[in-house]
Each structure stands twice: as structure tokens, then as C-alpha cells.
Amino acid sequence: MKNTALTKTHESLGAKMVPFAGYLMPVSYEGVNIEHETVRNAVGVFDVSHMGEFLVEGPDALTLIQKVTSNDASKLTIGKAQYSYIPNESGGIVDDLIVYRIKDELYLLVVNASNIQKDWDHISKYNKAIGAKIRNISEDYSLLAIQGPKAIEAMQSLASTDLSEIKFYNFVVSDFAGIDHVIISATGYTGSGGFEIYCKNEEVKQIWDKVLEAGAEFGIKPIGLAARDTLRLEMGYCLYGNDIDENTSPFEAGLGWITKFSKDFVNSEALAKEKEHPPKQKLIAFGLEERGIPRQGYDIVDGNGKKIGVVTSGTMSPSLNKGIGMGYVPSVFAEPGSKIHIQIRKNSVRATVVKLPFYKVK
């Protein structure tokens, strides 16, 4: 079990630590509801240093990225980031990721913790014919997510850059909390605004301490992975391993918007043919109409009790105070307003298909 550079810090703060994606990670400090509301209403800081980072460099860097990712990375200018996925050869998804253009011939790929080795092997396989310089720097870098509507105000004293000028999915390489050459990225997995900070492992403790100090008057708290999950689910953001995986069609998952056929990429020919036909099933979002908590793996059934799908993610929404979830169902049941049921143990609980996000930013 690996540790992040802040593991001892989390333990000293009383965090409940659990194994996650090969790392010992803080799942909660005070409790998921308190931490969730802190991010929705003020500002919280997450240690998400278990995420993976690959550098892709050289004149063939873009060629490799275009080959192995679904989105069109040629549209990226320096200082911009892009959500994308890595398609496999059989119509599924190796991983979803964010691509950053740092310099003309330097890109950063940020991948999911549980997929670091798999992604590296897949990208390396295609790089044999391309020859870009790739480096796995996952073990050397830390990542903090400072999220919430007060993030800009709370963190401005730590940066010489005007944080309010960094637009969504843009970033700067600048000083932060007394450390030079930090990536300050206006990205996140919560839907409440804020930043993600990439720095070296030996720098993260200083940044963590100064973030908590600067944010104290704004009500900042450390936040665990449990609240990260409820926050992302309220926005309808996919979680790899739950909502998308090696067998998931990107069109059924609603990822057609980041599948660009203006270029050739892995399995693009087959995906282009698939796009011509309406998907037989779709990833839907639903809200319960009765008391209950939907969980991953629960059956989705129709009005007659016939199984039509499976819940891929589900929780009790702290913001909405009701059960919410996502799952795949035949397309005929996928329209917002459609009535379905979730089989929670022996109870068939009424639910309605809704349009995402569940939580509307105030």
C-alpha cells in the first residue's frame, strides 16, 4: 500500500484512512455530509495525489496524443486543458483523462490512480511506432484540489497571478504558497469551482499548510474521498470503474462530445460506424421518489419488476436530501421524465430519469 506525501498529515488530523487504488487515502475527517456542504458553500482542500501524471515531450508528442486519445488535442493552445478518453481496440474505454498543453512540445496527461500502469502500457505500445519522449512522473508529484465558491477569494493571497482571470479548463504555471513553477489549474471534480494544484512531493506539505492557513477565515476544511464521490455524482461526472470501463461504449456513456473524427485515433473507424446508429442503451441519471439509497450493483427494473439495467453509481445526495444515481438502461427508458424503479433489497423504489446535473450551482 503506497502513501502520499501527506499521509502522516492526514493521520494527525484524525482522518479515517482507507485503501484506495493502491494508496492509503483519507476517506473522511468529520463526516461526508459536513465535508460535502463545506465544498458546496465555502472551500475545501483534497489530497488527490494518488492520481497519475505522464509527461509527453518532443516533436512527436502531439502525434502520440492524437493517436491514443479521443478528443482533438491539436485545438489545445499553451495554458489550456482538455477532457478526453483513451479508447481501446474493442470499442471500450481504457481510461478518461485530462490533457494539458504546457509548452509547444510538452504535454501533461493526468490519469486515474487505478489505471496508471494500464494506461502507461497502452500508450507505450502505440508510442513504439511514433517515438515521443514519455515519462511517468506519478510517484514524484502531488495534487491538491482546492474546491468551492470561496476558493478564489481564499487563495488569492498565496498567488501573484490573478486567480479570477484563470478560466475554466485553463491553467498557469506560476508561484503559489511560496513555491515556484506550480501548475494552478481551473479544473475539478466537484462542480463548485476552484483549482487543482500540481507540485513536487517535497513541496506539497508547505502548500497544504499555507492553503489551510490562508483559507481559515473562509471556513476551509480538509475533505476526504467520500465527499469527493458525492460531489461528483451530484454533477453527473463519470467515475472510471463504475460508470465507464473497458466494455463501455463512449456513445452509450454520453461521451460522443469528446469523440472527434477530424483525426485518426485508436479504433476510430469502428467508433465512426457505431456513431451512425442510435445506441441501444444509455447512461441515465435518476432521482428516487421515495425513501432509499441506491447503490452500485442494484438492479434497475421497469413497472412490472423486469430487470432493465444496473445502478453504476448511487448515493444519498447531501444537497438534495434524496437518493440519486446513474446506470445504463435501454434507450426507450432514457428520456428525462421516464419512470423506472430501483430494486433496493426487497423493495422496488420509484424513481424518475432526470437531466444532469442533479445539483444546480447557485
C-alpha positions in Angstrom: 0.0 0.0 0.0 1.5 3.3 -1.1 1.4 6.6 0.9 1.1 10.1 -0.5 3.5 12.7 0.8 0.7 13.9 3.2 -0.4 10.6 4.7 1.0 11.4 8.1 -0.5 14.8 8.0 -4.0 13.3 7.3 -3.5 10.9 10.2 -2.5 13.7 12.5 -5.8 15.5 11.6 -7.8 12.4 12.6 -8.7 11.3 9.1 -10.2 7.9 8.5 -7.8 6.3 6.2 -8.7 3.5 3.7 -7.0 1.6 0.9 -8.0 3.2 -2.5 -6.4 2.4 -5.9 -3.3 1.1 -4.2 -2.9 4.1 -1.9 -3.8 4.7 1.8 -6.1 7.7 1.4 -8.3 9.9 3.7 -11.9 8.9 3.1 -13.3 11.4 5.7 -12.4 13.7 8.5 -15.6 15.0 10.1 -18.1 13.1 8.1 -19.3 13.1 4.4 -22.2 15.5 4.8 -20.3 18.2 6.7 -17.4 18.0 4.2 -19.8 18.0 1.2 -21.5 21.1 2.4 -18.2 22.8 3.1 -17.2 22.4 -0.6 -20.7 23.5 -1.9 -20.9 26.6 0.3 -17.3 27.6 1.2 -14.0 26.0 0.3 -12.3 22.6 1.0 -9.0 21.0 0.1 -8.5 17.4 -1.1 -5.3 15.4 -1.3 -5.7 13.6 -4.6 -2.0 12.8 -5.1 -2.9 9.2 -6.0 -3.8 10.4 -9.5 -1.3 9.6 -12.3 0.8 12.1 -14.3 2.6 11.4 -17.6 4.7 13.9 -19.5 4.8 13.7 -23.3 7.5 15.6 -25.0 9.2 16.3 -28.3 8.2 16.9 -31.9 6.1 13.8 -31.9 4.2 14.5 -28.7 1.1 15.7 -30.3 1.1 12.8 -32.8 1.1 10.3 -29.9 -1.6 12.1 -28.0 -3.8 12.3 -31.1 -3.4 8.6 -31.7 -4.3 7.4 -28.2 -7.0 9.9 -27.1 -10.5 10.6 -28.5 -10.6 14.4 -28.3 -8.7 16.7 -30.7 -5.6 17.8 -28.8 -4.5 19.9 -31.8 -7.0 22.5 -30.6 -5.1 23.0 -27.4 -3.0 26.2 -27.0 -0.5 26.6 -24.3 -2.3 27.1 -21.0 -5.4 25.1 -21.9 -6.6 21.7 -20.7 -9.0 19.2 -22.4 -11.1 16.4 -21.1 -10.7 13.2 -23.2 -10.7 9.4 -23.0 -8.3 6.7 -24.2 -10.2 4.3 -26.4 -9.3 0.6 -26.6 -9.3 -1.6 -29.7 -12.7 -3.2 -29.0 -15.0 -0.2 -28.6 -14.5 0.4 -24.8 -12.6 2.9 -22.7 -9.1 2.3 -21.2 -9.5 5.5 -19.1 -10.7 9.0 -19.0 -8.1 11.8 -18.5 -7.2 15.5 -18.8 -4.6 16.6 -21.3 -2.7 19.8 -20.6 -0.5 21.7 -23.1 2.4 23.1 -21.0 4.7 24.2 -23.9 4.7 23.9 -27.7 6.1 20.3 -27.5 5.3 19.4 -23.9 2.0 17.9 -22.6 0.8 16.6 -19.3 -1.6 13.7 -19.2 -3.5 13.2 -15.9 -5.0 9.8 -15.5 -6.9 7.8 -12.8 -4.9 6.3 -10.0 -6.2 2.7 -10.5 -5.2 2.8 -14.2 -1.7 4.3 -14.1 0.1 1.1 -15.1 -2.5 0.0 -17.6 -2.6 3.4 -19.2 1.2 3.6 -19.4 1.4 0.2 -21.0 -1.3 1.1 -23.6 0.3 4.4 -24.5 3.8 2.9 -24.6 2.6 0.3 -27.0 1.4 2.9 -29.6 4.5 5.0 -29.0 6.8 2.3 -30.3 5.9 3.4 -33.9 5.8 7.2 -33.0 8.8 7.8 -30.8 7.7 10.6 -28.5 9.5 11.0 -25.2 7.2 9.9 -22.4 7.8 10.0 -18.6 5.7 8.6 -15.8 6.1 11.2 -13.0 3.2 9.9 -10.9 5.5 8.9 -8.0 7.2 12.3 -7.9 4.2 14.7 -8.0 1.4 15.6 -5.7 -2.0 17.0 -6.5 -4.3 19.2 -4.3 -7.8 20.1 -5.2 -9.0 23.4 -3.7 -12.7 23.4 -4.4 -15.7 25.6 -3.6 -17.2 29.0 -4.3 -14.8 30.8 -2.0 -11.7 29.2 -3.5 -10.5 32.3 -5.5 -11.0 34.7 -2.6 -9.5 32.4 -0.1 -6.4 31.5 -2.1 -5.6 34.8 -3.8 -3.1 35.9 -1.1 -1.0 32.9 -2.0 -0.6 33.7 -5.7 0.9 36.5 -7.6 -1.4 35.5 -10.6 -4.9 36.9 -10.6 -6.8 33.7 -9.9 -10.1 35.2 -11.1 -8.5 35.5 -14.6 -7.9 31.7 -15.0 -10.9 30.5 -17.0 -12.4 27.0 -16.6 -10.1 24.4 -18.1 -7.3 26.8 -18.3 -4.1 26.9 -16.2 -1.0 28.8 -15.4 2.5 27.8 -14.3 3.3 30.2 -11.6 4.2 30.7 -7.9 1.8 29.5 -5.2 2.2 29.4 -1.4 5.9 30.4 -1.8 6.7 27.7 -4.3 7.7 28.5 -7.9 6.6 26.6 -11.0 3.4 25.2 -9.7 0.5 24.3 -12.1 -2.6 26.2 -11.0 -5.5 24.7 -13.0 -9.1 25.8 -13.0 -10.4 22.3 -13.1 -12.0 20.0 -10.5 -14.4 17.1 -9.9 -16.9 18.8 -7.7 -18.9 21.3 -9.8 -18.4 24.1 -7.2 -15.4 25.8 -8.8 -11.9 26.1 -7.6 -8.4 24.9 -8.6 -6.2 21.9 -8.8 -2.5 22.4 -7.8 0.3 20.2 -9.2 3.6 20.3 -7.3 6.5 18.1 -6.4 6.1 15.8 -3.4 8.7 17.7 -1.3 6.7 20.9 -1.9 3.2 19.8 -1.0 3.4 19.9 2.8 4.3 23.6 2.6 1.5 24.3 0.2 -1.1 22.3 2.2 -0.2 24.2 5.4 -0.4 27.6 3.8 -3.7 26.7 2.0 -5.3 25.8 5.3 -3.8 28.9 6.9 -5.0 31.3 4.2 -8.4 29.6 4.0 -9.1 29.6 7.7 -11.2 32.8 7.7 -13.2 31.4 4.8 -14.1 28.2 6.6 -11.7 25.9 4.8 -11.6 22.2 5.8 -9.7 19.2 4.6 -12.0 16.9 2.6 -11.9 13.2 2.1 -12.7 10.9 -0.9 -16.2 10.1 0.3 -17.4 13.7 -0.2 -15.5 13.8 -3.5 -17.7 11.0 -4.6 -21.0 12.6 -3.5 -19.9 15.9 -5.1 -19.0 14.4 -8.4 -22.2 12.3 -8.5 -24.4 15.4 -7.9 -22.9 16.8 -11.1 -23.2 13.5 -13.0 -19.4 13.2 -13.6 -18.5 9.6 -14.6 -16.2 7.6 -12.3 -14.0 5.1 -14.1 -14.7 1.6 -12.9 -18.3 2.4 -12.1 -19.9 4.4 -14.9 -17.3 3.7 -17.6 -14.8 0.9 -18.2 -13.1 -1.4 -20.8 -16.5 -2.6 -22.0 -18.3 0.7 -22.1 -19.3 2.3 -25.4 -18.4 6.0 -25.3 -21.7 6.8 -27.1 -23.8 4.9 -24.6 -21.9 6.8 -21.8 -22.7 10.2 -23.4 -19.1 10.9 -24.4 -19.7 11.5 -28.0 -18.9 15.2 -27.5 -15.3 14.3 -26.8 -15.0 11.8 -29.7 -13.6 13.8 -32.6 -13.4 12.2 -36.1 -11.3 15.0 -37.6 -8.3 12.8 -36.9 -7.3 9.1 -36.9 -7.1 7.5 -33.4 -7.3 4.0 -31.9 -10.4 2.3 -33.1 -11.8 5.5 -34.7 -13.0 3.7 -37.8 -15.2 1.3 -35.8 -16.4 4.1 -33.5 -17.4 6.2 -36.5 -19.6 3.3 -37.8 -21.1 2.9 -34.3 -22.0 6.6 -34.2 -24.2 6.2 -37.3 -26.6 4.0 -35.3 -28.6 5.1 -32.2 -27.2 3.5 -29.0 -29.3 0.6 -27.8 -28.7 1.6 -24.2 -27.7 4.9 -22.5 -26.2 6.0 -19.2 -29.0 7.8 -17.3 -29.3 9.8 -14.2 -32.3 9.2 -11.8 -33.7 10.6 -8.6 -35.7 8.4 -6.2 -39.3 9.4 -5.5 -39.4 7.5 -2.2 -37.0 7.0 0.7 -34.0 4.8 0.0 -30.4 4.9 -1.1 -29.4 3.4 -4.5 -26.1 1.6 -4.5 -23.8 0.4 -7.2 -24.9 -3.0 -8.4 -28.6 -2.6 -7.6 -31.0 -3.7 -10.3 -33.0 -1.1 -12.3 -36.4 -2.5 -13.1 -39.5 -1.5 -15.0 -43.0 -1.1 -13.7 -43.6 -4.8 -13.9 -40.5 -5.7 -12.0 -38.5 -6.8 -15.0 -34.7 -6.0 -14.8 -33.7 -3.5 -17.4 -30.4 -2.3 -16.1 -28.0 -1.9 -13.2 -27.0 1.1 -11.0 -23.4 2.1 -11.7 -23.2 4.9 -9.1 -25.6 5.9 -6.3 -25.8 7.8 -3.1 -27.9 9.9 -0.7 -27.4 13.4 -2.1 -26.4 15.8 0.8 -27.5 18.8 -1.3 -30.9 17.4 -2.4 -31.5 15.1 0.6 -32.7 12.3 -1.6 -31.3 9.2 -3.3 -29.7 9.8 -6.7 -27.8 7.6 -9.1 -26.8 6.7 -12.6 -27.0 3.5 -14.6 -27.5 2.0 -18.0 -30.9 1.3 -19.4 -32.4 0.6 -22.8 -32.8 3.8 -24.8 -36.6 3.6 -24.6 -36.3 4.3 -20.9 -33.6 7.0 -21.1 -35.7 10.1 -21.8 -35.9 12.6 -18.9 -39.2 12.1 -17.1 -39.3 8.3 -17.7 -40.4 6.3 -14.7 -38.3 3.4 -13.5 -37.8 1.5 -10.3 -34.7 0.7 -8.3 -34.6 -2.7 -6.5 -33.3 -1.9 -3.0 -33.2 -5.3 -1.3 -36.8 -6.4 -1.3 -38.3 -3.1 -2.1 -39.0 -1.7 -5.6 -38.5 2.0 -5.1 -40.0 4.5 -7.6 -37.5 6.8 -9.5 -37.6 9.3 -12.3 -35.0 9.8 -15.0 -33.6 13.3 -14.8 -31.4 15.6 -16.9 -28.0 16.3 -15.4 -26.6 17.9 -13.3 -28.6 16.9 -10.2 -27.2 19.9 -8.4 -27.6 23.3 -10.0 -24.9 25.8 -8.9 -26.5 28.7 -7.1 
